[in-house]
Amino acid sequence: MEKWQDVTPQLMLDLLNSGEVEANQIIDVREDFEWDYYHLENSVLIPMNTIPARLNEVNDSKPIYIICAHGVRSAAVCDYLEKQGYSGLHNVTGGMAAIASLKGFQYD
């Protein structure tokens, strides 16, 4: 089985803007208050601590992009999902802070 891959925030935005990745393929594993502050439109919020109970909401028929604030929690979720048999996993390095910076928004 292939190991999950790191993806740069710029590549993530390029894939999203080109339509190659649909927003519902992006799983945001931050907490509600972080999501409320700033998130990618149409991405799916599944806080990290709820992932085991919500595996049925993770559809890996297409590549999945996991994002958090800075890339640490999302890497842990990629590890966990891979151990559960998921494939096509991508960790967005730098997380929402890097995405926000690329879009000219000060995240933290």
Order of alpha helices (4+ residues) and beta strands (2+ residues): beta-alpha-beta-alpha-beta-beta-alpha-beta-alpha
